[in-house]
């Protein structure tokens, strides 16, 4: 038995040889892949036999971050699927935790980012726009940057989501799942100012949406908000292709992490079902932790012996 592998791996090997006629090289490759997985799980406090989908998803994300060749990562995923499929078929597990796993998307670029001064410039440009449209635009921008909402979630917000508790906003995300996201003071004030303007207009006040419009859906469209955002970028002196609602969602997450937020809290506010999706931002955490060690570790700055 390979070090670190449970007896179930030996049974899996017997099946490979007896039922599939696997060669020695193939069997050893599977065992190496399972041993690598077992070592990762042990560090996470899990075991090979009992690991759940979240732990296995974390392993795949770790492979992705390590820069492993796509072919190698795909082989390891295949080994996982076959091993846990075997355990399930043999009645050694009630479920197959790999049933919903997907291979890491290799080569996925890091999110496009805007700096905090650039976002401040966009908010300033929104504040410079006069009249009710300017008040609405400030509310849209402050909400987007304060919550990291998807643009579809933002434009379709019902009025009720913003007036129940001014400290929080209720967001309905993918699959109808709801989440409460806290609002900072600037966002609260911007929303309140817009609600007051909105409610003075009888046509707007009759709508159930926070941001009503003449569109077929009855609320501001994603396309129209995208146009407004490009115009703001020009006014703020930022190249318009660098700015989009999704870029501001990335800015929300990145700036929070830069200022000390933990990944799990950011996951909840973004509405990600799995933290592995949020882990695209770990490059921010890695850099912050590196700076923390360099700046504050008691041995930082001391010459090596």
ABEGO torsion letter per residue (X at the ends): XBBGBBAAAAAAAAAAAAAAGBBAAAAAAAAAAAAAAAAAAAAAGBBAAABBAAAAAAAAAAAAAAGBBAAAAAAAAAAAAAAAAAAAAAGABABBAAAABBBBBBGBBBBBBBBAAAAAAAAAAAAABBEAAAAAAAAAAAAAAAAGBBAAAAAABBAAAAAABAABBBBBBBGGBBBBBBBBAAAAAAAAAAAAAAAABAAAAABABABBBABAAGBBBAAAAAAAAAAAAAAAGBBAAABBAAAAAAAAAAAAAAAGBBAAAAAAAAGBABAAAAAAAAAAAAAAAAAAAAAABAABGBBBX
